[in-house]
Amino acid sequence: MKHLVRFLQVSLFGLFVTVWIGHVAIAPATAHWADLAVADITVADTAVDITLTVPTTVLAFADDNNDQTLSSLELAKHADQLEQHLSENIVLTHQTNPPELFTVTPALTPQTKDRATHSTFLLQYQWPQPIQRLSIRYNLFSPDLEQAQCLATITQGDRTRNIVFTPENNLIEIADTLPWQQQFFSFLQLGVKHIFTGYDHILFLVALLLPGGNLSQLLKIVTAFTIAHSVTLTLAVLNIVTLPTPLVESIIALSIVYVAAENLWRKEIRHRLWLTFGFGLIHGLGFANILRDLSQSQDNLLLSLGSFNLGVELGQITIVLLVFYGLRFLQKQPGELILRNGISVLMVLMGMVWFAERAFAAGL
């Protein structure tokens, strides 16, 4: 009976992991940009300009041929609908007064392969009196986008702040200054959310930790990953180091394949610290894609980057603890080695599927 109970426990744990990896398998191949909107908001004396880039899926009614790109003909045909839809979902009020003038101008900017699913507009708002207290309500989200969010840069005179709009936090008020705490917690939450919905990063971490070890060893591995991705995250956001997003995403998928496959044939993995550091440099470029489009001053950049990175680390620590205690549960259980190898095989297959999807999409 005791062995039967242990077998059922291991089987249920394996079933949970398999279901989770199956859920990951149907996740988008590149999720770092697909559901992200970016807004550059400039507040002047009596006017506000917003340069807005959004996933075309939130404007699906204007995409007649469903190619996720709005052509000149589609923009002209649906001009009135677009203006109404944008005015209803991005609402600006100055001392409870709506703008007296609102215009929408499509911006047909060149699109790279990895960002050909977005559309850009210039939204202009104007009031007869000087702006003293402004509120912005952003609600241009699609329920089909898992990580729906809008990264906004707000410039008012010589002051710049960043904010993240989400379906849960879609309203900000701008008085003379925008509190730094609002920016800090906004990007902290973004970092946590990004790691927990970044299935490729999670799978890579789990593959690294799967061979086991004590908590100190696991934390050293994750620390190497943290240092590496922090370096390239900073360099990429500063535009010192840049690589095409599809290439980065493809290498991230290969990193999962390699580490998971190594779990099958190597009994000792003392070199894993350096391997983790090397692949962490690539993963940092993946993290950076979500921040690179923000216009930032130096001080503002440090706050956004630091709070985002802290959020990522909090998420990673949570994942490490979950994996550590999950592995402890598996130790000395019948079939434990078979289950570990089975999970590694599933990870190899998942990484190969992602690599094929990403490489094909990028034309590599």
Phi, psi and chi 1 to 4 in degrees:
 res  aa     phi    psi   chi1   chi2   chi3   chi4
   1 MET       -  -41.8  178.8   62.3   69.3      -
   2 LYS   -60.4  -43.8 -175.9  178.0  178.6 -179.4
   3 HIS   -67.1  -34.9  -68.8  -64.6      -      -
   4 LEU   -64.4  -42.6  177.3   60.4      -      -
   5 VAL   -62.1  -44.7  170.5      -      -      -
   6 ARG   -62.6  -41.1  -73.7 -177.0  175.9  179.0
   7 PHE   -61.6  -42.7  176.3   77.2      -      -
   8 LEU   -65.6  -38.3  -70.2  174.4      -      -
   9 GLN   -62.2  -48.0  -73.6  175.8  -28.4      -
  10 VAL   -63.4  -40.3  173.6      -      -      -
  11 SER   -63.9  -42.4  -62.1      -      -      -
  12 LEU   -66.0  -40.4  -73.4  172.8      -      -
  13 PHE   -62.8  -43.4 -177.2   80.7      -      -
  14 GLY   -62.7  -38.4      -      -      -      -
  15 LEU   -63.7  -41.8  178.5   61.6      -      -
  16 PHE   -60.7  -47.6  167.0   77.4      -      -
  17 VAL   -62.0  -41.6  173.6      -      -      -
  18 THR   -63.6  -43.2  -57.4      -      -      -
  19 VAL   -63.4  -41.3  169.8      -      -      -
  20 TRP   -64.0  -44.3 -178.8   78.8      -      -
  21 ILE   -65.0  -34.1  -67.3  179.2      -      -
  22 GLY   -63.7  -39.1      -      -      -      -
  23 HIS   -63.9  -42.0  168.6   70.5      -      -
  24 VAL   -60.5  -36.9  168.3      -      -      -
  25 ALA   -60.9  -29.2      -      -      -      -
  26 ILE   -97.1    6.0   60.2  174.0      -      -
  27 ALA   -71.5  157.4      -      -      -      -
  28 PRO   -58.9  145.5  -22.7   32.3      -      -
  29 ALA   -64.4  -36.2      -      -      -      -
  30 THR  -129.6  102.7   53.8      -      -      -
  31 ALA  -105.5    2.8      -      -      -      -
  32 HIS   -78.0  -20.8  -62.2  -64.8      -      -
  33 TRP  -126.2  -23.0  169.4 -105.4      -      -
  34 ALA   -58.3  -33.4      -      -      -      -
  35 ASP  -113.1   23.1   44.9   12.6      -      -
  36 LEU  -107.9  134.3  178.7   69.2      -      -
  37 ALA  -110.5  152.0      -      -      -      -
  38 VAL  -130.2  132.3  175.4      -      -      -
  39 ALA  -128.4  127.3      -      -      -      -
  40 ASP  -106.1  106.4 -165.2  -10.8      -      -
  41 ILE  -106.8  121.0  -55.8  172.0      -      -
  42 THR  -114.3  118.9  -57.4      -      -      -
  43 VAL  -101.5  115.7 -178.5      -      -      -
  44 ALA  -104.3 -164.0      -      -      -      -
  45 ASP   -63.7  -51.2 -173.6   33.3      -      -
  46 THR  -127.0   11.6   60.7      -      -      -
  47 ALA  -142.8  158.1      -      -      -      -
  48 VAL  -133.0  129.7  175.6      -      -      -
  49 ASP  -112.7  134.6  -71.7   -8.9      -      -
  50 ILE  -125.5  116.3  -59.5  178.4      -      -
  51 THR   -92.3  111.6  -58.6      -      -      -
  52 LEU  -116.3  126.9  177.1   69.1      -      -
  53 THR  -117.9  118.8  -59.6      -      -      -
  54 VAL  -128.8  154.3  -65.7      -      -      -
  55 PRO   -60.3  132.4  -20.3   32.0      -      -
  56 THR   -62.0  -19.5  -54.7      -      -      -
  57 THR   -62.0  -25.8   51.0      -      -      -
  58 VAL   -78.1   -8.0  -57.8      -      -      -
  59 LEU  -121.7   36.9  -54.0  171.0      -      -
  60 ALA   -58.8  -27.6      -      -      -      -
  61 PHE   -63.1  -21.0   61.1   86.2      -      -
  62 ALA   -98.9   -6.1      -      -      -      -
  63 ASP   -95.2   80.7 -173.4   14.1      -      -
  64 ASP   -61.7  -36.7  -65.0  -31.5      -      -
  65 ASN   -98.9    7.7   58.6    1.1      -      -
  66 ASN    54.8   38.7  -64.2  -43.7      -      -
  67 ASP  -101.3    9.1   64.7  -10.8      -      -
  68 GLN    62.4   22.2  -62.1 -170.6   39.9      -
  69 THR  -137.3  131.9  -58.6      -      -      -
  70 LEU   -93.5  115.1  -62.2 -176.2      -      -
  71 SER   -79.8  171.6   66.3      -      -      -
  72 SER   -60.9  -39.4  -60.7      -      -      -
  73 LEU   -66.0  -41.7  -69.2  176.2      -      -
  74 GLU   -66.7  -38.7  -70.6  170.2  -28.2      -
  75 LEU   -64.6  -42.0  -71.1  167.7      -      -
  76 ALA   -67.9  -41.3      -      -      -      -
  77 LYS   -65.0  -37.3  176.8 -178.7  176.4 -178.9
  78 HIS  -109.4   23.2  -61.8  -79.2      -      -
  79 ALA   -55.9  -48.0      -      -      -      -
  80 ASP   -65.0  -41.8  -67.8  -21.0      -      -
  81 GLN   -63.9  -41.7  -71.7  175.0  -83.5      -
  82 LEU   -62.8  -44.7  -73.2  167.4      -      -
  83 GLU   -63.2  -42.1 -176.7  165.3  -37.1      -
  84 GLN   -66.3  -43.8 -179.8  179.5   -5.7      -
  85 HIS   -64.3  -42.7 -170.8   68.4      -      -
  86 LEU   -68.6  -39.3  -68.9  171.3      -      -
  87 SER   -67.9  -29.9   66.1      -      -      -
  88 GLU   -79.1  -27.1  -71.0  175.5  -10.8      -
  89 ASN  -105.1  -11.9  -71.8  -77.7      -      -
  90 ILE  -126.1   98.2  -55.6  175.6      -      -
  91 VAL  -109.9  120.1  179.8      -      -      -
  92 LEU  -110.8  134.1  -85.0   64.2      -      -
  93 THR  -134.1  140.0   54.8      -      -      -
  94 HIS  -114.3  110.1  153.1   51.8      -      -
  95 GLN    51.1   47.8  -66.8 -178.4  -25.3      -
  96 THR    69.7    4.3   71.5      -      -      -
  97 ASN   -99.5  127.4  -62.2  -42.4      -      -
  98 PRO   -71.5  162.2   26.9  -33.7      -      -
  99 PRO   -67.0  148.7   24.7  -34.3      -      -
 100 GLU   -86.7  -15.5  -67.7 -166.7   -0.2      -
 101 LEU  -137.0  130.2  177.9   65.7      -      -
 102 PHE  -139.6  125.4  171.6   69.1      -      -
 103 THR  -132.5  150.9   60.2      -      -      -
 104 VAL  -125.2  126.0  175.6      -      -      -
 105 THR  -124.3  118.7  -55.2      -      -      -
 106 PRO   -64.2  141.1  -19.1   31.8      -      -
 107 ALA  -115.2  104.7      -      -      -      -
 108 LEU   -84.1   72.6  -64.2  175.8      -      -
 109 THR   -82.8  151.1   54.7      -      -      -
 110 PRO   -60.6  138.7  -19.4   31.0      -      -
 111 GLN  -114.1  133.7  -63.8  -75.2  -15.9      -
 112 THR   -82.0  168.5   58.0      -      -      -
 113 LYS   -57.3  -41.5  -83.9 -172.7  177.6 -177.6
 114 ASP   -79.3   -7.6   55.7  -49.3      -      -
 115 ARG  -127.7   25.8  -60.0 -169.3  175.9 -177.2
 116 ALA   -79.0    4.1      -      -      -      -
 117 THR  -100.3   11.0   57.1      -      -      -
 118 HIS  -119.4  159.3  -75.3   59.0      -      -
 119 SER  -129.7  145.5  -59.4      -      -      -
 120 THR  -119.3  138.3  -58.2      -      -      -
 121 PHE  -137.4  153.0  -59.6   87.2      -      -
 122 LEU  -106.9  117.2  173.6   62.4      -      -
 123 LEU  -105.3  129.3  -76.4   60.6      -      -
 124 GLN  -124.0  129.7  -64.3  178.8  -62.6      -
 125 TYR  -122.6  144.1  -53.7   77.4      -      -
 126 GLN  -145.5  140.1 -167.3  164.2    2.0      -
 127 TRP  -122.9  156.8  -70.2  -96.5      -      -
 128 PRO   -77.4  -22.7   24.7  -32.4      -      -
 129 GLN  -108.7  156.8  -55.2   89.7   12.0      -
 130 PRO   -60.0  143.3  -24.8   34.6      -      -
 131 ILE   -80.3  124.7  -62.5  171.5      -      -
 132 GLN  -116.0  -41.1  -65.0  178.3  -15.1      -
 133 ARG  -136.2  116.6 -176.8  173.8  -67.3  -84.9
 134 LEU  -119.9  135.4  179.0   71.3      -      -
 135 SER  -116.3  141.1   68.1      -      -      -
 136 ILE  -125.6  121.7  -57.1  175.4      -      -
 137 ARG  -112.6  118.0 -177.5 -178.8  -63.1  -82.7
 138 TYR  -111.9  121.4 -176.7   97.0      -      -
 139 ASN  -137.1   30.8 -160.4   36.2      -      -
 140 LEU   -92.2   69.1 -162.2   60.6      -      -
 141 PHE  -120.0  149.7  -58.4  110.7      -      -
 142 SER  -106.3  132.3  169.3      -      -      -
 143 PRO   -65.1  -14.9   23.0  -33.1      -      -
 144 ASP   -83.2   -9.5  -60.7  -32.1      -      -
 145 LEU   -99.8  115.6  -60.5  179.6      -      -
 146 GLU   -64.0  -39.7 -175.3  175.4    0.1      -
 147 GLN  -107.8   32.2  -58.1 -178.5   57.5      -
 148 ALA   -49.1  124.2      -      -      -      -
 149 GLN  -164.9  158.4   54.6 -151.0   -3.9      -
 150 CYS  -129.0  122.1  175.6      -      -      -
 151 LEU   -91.1  118.9  -86.9   61.4      -      -
 152 ALA  -117.0  136.1      -      -      -      -
 153 THR  -105.8  122.1  -59.7      -      -      -
 154 ILE  -111.8  116.7  -57.7  172.4      -      -
 155 THR  -112.5  125.1  -57.2      -      -      -
 156 GLN  -135.9  103.3 -172.0  175.1   19.5      -
 157 GLY    66.7 -126.1      -      -      -      -
 158 ASP   -97.6   11.7   59.0   -6.1      -      -
 159 ARG  -105.0  136.3  -64.7 -175.6  -63.5  -90.0
 160 THR  -132.2  135.5  -57.9      -      -      -
 161 ARG  -139.3  153.8  -78.9  -74.0 -177.2  -93.1
 162 ASN  -112.1  148.9  -66.3  126.3      -      -
 163 ILE  -144.5  153.5 -161.9   73.2      -      -
 164 VAL  -116.7  117.0 -177.3      -      -      -
 165 PHE   -86.8  132.6  -70.1  107.0      -      -
 166 THR  -132.5  166.8   64.9      -      -      -
 167 PRO   -57.6  -28.8  -28.1   36.7      -      -
 168 GLU   -84.3  -29.0  -60.3   79.8   21.7      -
 169 ASN  -127.7   82.9  -60.7  -71.2      -      -
 170 ASN  -113.7   11.8   65.4  -15.5      -      -
 171 LEU  -132.5  130.5  176.3   66.0      -      -
 172 ILE  -131.0  154.7   64.4  165.8      -      -
 173 GLU  -122.3  130.9  -68.1 -171.1   -1.3      -
 174 ILE  -112.0  115.3  -54.8  171.5      -      -
 175 ALA   -99.0 -127.8      -      -      -      -
 176 ASP   -72.3  -34.5  -67.0  -28.3      -      -
 177 THR  -140.2  158.0   59.3      -      -      -
 178 LEU   -99.8  119.3 -170.7   64.1      -      -
 179 PRO   -56.0  136.4  -21.7   32.5      -      -
 180 TRP   -64.8  -28.9   68.7  -93.5      -      -
 181 GLN   -60.6  -35.5  -64.6   92.8  -25.3      -
 182 GLN   -64.1  -41.2 -168.5  171.3   17.5      -
 183 GLN   -67.7  -43.9  176.9  176.2  -14.8      -
 184 PHE   -58.5  -53.5  175.0   83.4      -      -
 185 PHE   -70.4  -28.8  -73.5  108.1      -      -
 186 SER   -63.8  -45.5 -178.1      -      -      -
 187 PHE   -80.6  -25.5  -83.2   82.9      -      -
 188 LEU   -62.0  -47.5 -178.7   73.1      -      -
 189 GLN   -63.4  -37.2  -68.6  173.3  -11.2      -
 190 LEU   -62.1  -42.3  179.2   64.6      -      -
 191 GLY   -63.7  -44.4      -      -      -      -
 192 VAL   -62.0  -46.7  172.3      -      -      -
 193 LYS   -64.5  -36.6 -173.8  175.0 -178.0 -179.8
 194 HIS   -65.9  -40.8 -173.8   63.9      -      -
 195 ILE   -72.8  -36.2 -170.1   65.5      -      -
 196 PHE   -76.0  -21.4  -85.1  111.1      -      -
 197 THR  -107.1    1.2   52.5      -      -      -
 198 GLY   -89.6   82.2      -      -      -      -
 199 TYR   -60.7  -31.9  -60.0  122.1      -      -
 200 ASP   -68.3  -39.6   45.3    4.6      -      -
 201 HIS   -65.4  -41.8  -59.9  -58.0      -      -
 202 ILE   -62.8  -45.2  -67.8  177.3      -      -
 203 LEU   -62.7  -38.3 -145.5   58.9      -      -
 204 PHE   -63.7  -45.1  178.6   73.4      -      -
 205 LEU   -61.6  -45.4  -80.6  174.2      -      -
 206 VAL   -62.9  -40.9  174.2      -      -      -
 207 ALA   -61.8  -39.4      -      -      -      -
 208 LEU   -62.7  -39.9  -76.8  172.7      -      -
 209 LEU   -89.3  -11.3  -55.2  177.3      -      -
 210 LEU   -59.5  -35.5 -162.7   58.0      -      -
 211 PRO   -64.0  -14.9  -26.0   36.6      -      -
 212 GLY    93.6 -166.6      -      -      -      -
 213 GLY   129.5  172.1      -      -      -      -
 214 ASN   -78.5  170.7   58.7   44.3      -      -
 215 LEU   -62.2  -36.1 -172.3   57.1      -      -
 216 SER   -62.3  -43.3  174.4      -      -      -
 217 GLN   -64.2  -42.1  -68.6  171.9  -37.5      -
 218 LEU   -65.2  -39.0  -61.2 -174.3      -      -
 219 LEU   -68.3  -32.9  -72.7  176.1      -      -
 220 LYS   -64.6  -41.5  -76.0 -179.9 -178.2  178.5
 221 ILE   -61.9  -45.7  -70.5  175.2      -      -
 222 VAL   -68.9  -32.7  173.9      -      -      -
 223 THR   -63.8  -41.0  -61.4      -      -      -
 224 ALA   -60.5  -42.3      -      -      -      -
 225 PHE   -62.5  -42.1 -176.5   65.9      -      -
 226 THR   -62.4  -48.8  -65.2      -      -      -
 227 ILE   -61.1  -44.6  -66.0  171.8      -      -
 228 ALA   -64.3  -49.5      -      -      -      -
 229 HIS   -73.5  -23.0   78.9   62.0      -      -
 230 SER   -67.5  -38.3  -63.7      -      -      -
 231 VAL   -63.4  -53.4  169.3      -      -      -
 232 THR   -73.5  -28.0   46.4      -      -      -
 233 LEU   -59.8  -46.1  172.1   61.3      -      -
 234 THR   -66.3  -46.5  -56.8      -      -      -
 235 LEU   -63.3  -37.5  -66.8  176.5      -      -
 236 ALA   -71.9  -41.4      -      -      -      -
 237 VAL   -64.8  -32.7  170.3      -      -      -
 238 LEU   -80.6    0.4  -69.1  171.2      -      -
 239 ASN    61.8   27.8  -73.4  -43.4      -      -
 240 ILE   -84.0  -38.2  -64.1  174.4      -      -
 241 VAL  -125.5  123.4  174.4      -      -      -
 242 THR  -136.9  140.3   58.2      -      -      -
 243 LEU  -134.6  151.8  -73.0  175.4      -      -
 244 PRO   -57.5  134.0  -22.4   32.4      -      -
 245 THR   -55.4  -46.1  -60.6      -      -      -
 246 PRO   -59.2  -35.1  -23.4   34.7      -      -
 247 LEU   -66.5  -44.7  176.3   61.0      -      -
 248 VAL   -61.1  -46.7  171.0      -      -      -
 249 GLU   -62.6  -36.2  -60.1  -73.8   -8.0      -
 250 SER   -67.6  -41.4  -61.8      -      -      -
 251 ILE   -67.3  -36.4  -62.7  175.7      -      -
 252 ILE   -59.2  -43.0  -72.4  174.3      -      -
 253 ALA   -62.4  -40.9      -      -      -      -
 254 LEU   -66.4  -31.8  -76.6  179.9      -      -
 255 SER   -63.6  -36.1   72.2      -      -      -
 256 ILE   -65.7  -44.1  -62.9  168.5      -      -
 257 VAL   -59.3  -48.5  173.0      -      -      -
 258 TYR   -64.5  -49.6 -178.5   84.7      -      -
 259 VAL   -65.4  -42.4  173.6      -      -      -
 260 ALA   -65.4  -39.7      -      -      -      -
 261 ALA   -67.0  -37.4      -      -      -      -
 262 GLU   -62.9  -31.3 -170.6 -179.0   59.4      -
 263 ASN   -61.7  -23.1  -69.7  -19.0      -      -
 264 LEU   -84.1  -30.8  -63.3  170.7      -      -
 265 TRP  -113.4  -14.9   81.2   71.1      -      -
 266 ARG  -104.3  129.5  -77.5 -173.9 -178.6  -92.4
 267 LYS   -87.7  -31.6  -66.8 -177.2  178.6  179.7
 268 GLU  -116.6  133.9  -67.6 -172.7    5.8      -
 269 ILE  -130.3   51.5   47.4  175.4      -      -
 270 ARG   -64.8  -27.0  -64.6  175.9 -177.0  176.3
 271 HIS   -78.5   -1.6   69.0  -69.6      -      -
 272 ARG   -62.2  -26.6 -179.9  145.8  -70.6 -173.5
 273 LEU   -59.5  -45.9 -152.6   62.1      -      -
 274 TRP   -74.2  -35.3  -65.8  107.1      -      -
 275 LEU   -62.0  -43.0  178.9   72.8      -      -
 276 THR   -61.5  -42.7  -58.2      -      -      -
 277 PHE   -62.1  -44.6 -176.2   85.2      -      -
 278 GLY   -62.3  -48.4      -      -      -      -
 279 PHE   -70.2  -28.1  -80.2  132.4      -      -
 280 GLY   -62.3  -32.4      -      -      -      -
 281 LEU   -60.7  -38.9  -65.4  173.2      -      -
 282 ILE   -71.3  -43.2  -61.4  -62.4      -      -
 283 HIS   -62.1  -31.0  -79.3 -106.9      -      -
 284 GLY   -61.8  -35.5      -      -      -      -
 285 LEU   -67.0  -32.5  -63.1  174.9      -      -
 286 GLY   -67.2  -41.6      -      -      -      -
 287 PHE   -61.9  -37.1  -73.4  128.4      -      -
 288 ALA   -68.1  -24.2      -      -      -      -
 289 ASN   -57.8  -26.9  -69.4  -30.5      -      -
 290 ILE   -80.6  -17.2 -157.2  168.6      -      -
 291 LEU  -110.8  -14.8  -61.4 -179.7      -      -
 292 ARG   -62.3  -26.9 -170.1  179.6  -71.6  122.8
 293 ASP   -84.5   -0.8  -69.0  -82.7      -      -
 294 LEU   -80.1  134.8  -66.6  174.8      -      -
 295 SER   -84.2  124.6  -57.8      -      -      -
 296 GLN  -142.1  145.0  -47.3 -159.7   38.5      -
 297 SER   -81.3  169.8   64.9      -      -      -
 298 GLN   -62.2  -48.1 -166.8   68.8   22.8      -
 299 ASP   -64.1  -41.1  -67.3  -19.6      -      -
 300 ASN   -65.0  -37.8 -167.8   54.2      -      -
 301 LEU   -61.8  -45.2  170.7   63.1      -      -
 302 LEU   -60.6  -40.3  -67.3  175.7      -      -
 303 LEU   -67.5  -47.2 -178.8   58.7      -      -
 304 SER   -64.0  -46.6  -61.2      -      -      -
 305 LEU   -65.7  -45.1 -173.6   59.4      -      -
 306 GLY   -64.2  -45.2      -      -      -      -
 307 SER   -71.0  -36.2   51.6      -      -      -
 308 PHE   -63.6  -45.8  175.4   81.0      -      -
 309 ASN   -64.8  -38.4 -154.9   42.1      -      -
 310 LEU   -62.5  -40.2  178.7   58.8      -      -
 311 GLY   -62.6  -41.3      -      -      -      -
 312 VAL   -61.0  -43.0  169.4      -      -      -
 313 GLU   -66.3  -40.0  -60.1  -38.8  -47.9      -
 314 LEU   -61.2  -40.7  -69.8  175.0      -      -
 315 GLY   -64.6  -41.8      -      -      -      -
 316 GLN   -64.8  -41.4  -73.8 -177.1  172.4      -
 317 ILE   -61.2  -40.5  -69.3  171.5      -      -
 318 THR   -61.2  -43.2  -57.0      -      -      -
 319 ILE   -64.0  -42.7  -67.5  168.6      -      -
 320 VAL   -60.1  -44.6  170.4      -      -      -
 321 LEU   -64.4  -41.2  -68.3  175.0      -      -
 322 LEU   -63.5  -44.1  -70.4  173.0      -      -
 323 VAL   -66.0  -42.4  172.6      -      -      -
 324 PHE   -58.8  -49.3  173.8   70.8      -      -
 325 TYR   -73.6  -28.0  -73.5  107.3      -      -
 326 GLY   -66.3  -40.4      -      -      -      -
 327 LEU   -69.1  -36.3  -69.2  175.3      -      -
 328 ARG   -62.4  -36.5  -74.7 -169.2   62.9 -178.6
 329 PHE   -64.0  -36.4  168.2   76.7      -      -
 330 LEU   -75.4  -25.5  -76.3  180.0      -      -
 331 GLN   -59.0  139.1  -74.1  176.2   -9.1      -
 332 LYS    63.7   19.6  -60.9 -179.5 -178.8  178.9
 333 GLN   -98.2  144.9  -59.5  -69.6  -24.5      -
 334 PRO   -60.0  134.5  -21.0   31.6      -      -
 335 GLY    80.0   10.6      -      -      -      -
 336 GLU   -63.9  -43.2  177.3 -100.0  -11.7      -
 337 LEU   -66.2  -40.7 -179.9   59.9      -      -
 338 ILE   -61.4  -41.4  -65.0  174.8      -      -
 339 LEU   -65.8  -43.7  179.8   57.9      -      -
 340 ARG   -58.3  -46.7  -75.6  178.8 -168.6  -99.7
 341 ASN   -64.6  -37.8  -71.0  -21.3      -      -
 342 GLY   -63.5  -41.3      -      -      -      -
 343 ILE   -64.4  -41.3  -67.4  172.8      -      -
 344 SER   -61.9  -41.2  -67.2      -      -      -
 345 VAL   -61.6  -43.4  169.5      -      -      -
 346 LEU   -61.3  -38.8  -73.3  174.5      -      -
 347 MET   -66.4  -40.3  -71.1 -179.5  176.0      -
 348 VAL   -59.4  -47.8  169.4      -      -      -
 349 LEU   -61.7  -42.4  -65.4  175.0      -      -
 350 MET   -63.9  -43.9 -171.3   62.7 -102.3      -
 351 GLY   -62.8  -38.4      -      -      -      -
 352 MET   -66.3  -39.9  -68.7  175.0   64.0      -
 353 VAL   -62.8  -46.7  168.6      -      -      -
 354 TRP   -62.0  -43.0  -89.4  -20.2      -      -
 355 PHE   -61.2  -44.4  173.1   74.2      -      -
 356 ALA   -61.0  -44.7      -      -      -      -
 357 GLU   -62.3  -46.3  -70.6  177.8  -12.9      -
 358 ARG   -72.3  -41.2  -64.5  171.5 -179.4 -175.1
 359 ALA   -66.0  -39.6      -      -      -      -
 360 PHE   -66.1  -43.6  176.7   77.9      -      -
 361 ALA   -63.4  -32.4      -      -      -      -
 362 ALA   -87.4  -10.1      -      -      -      -
 363 GLY    72.1   28.7      -      -      -      -
 364 LEU   -74.6      -  -62.9  177.9      -      -
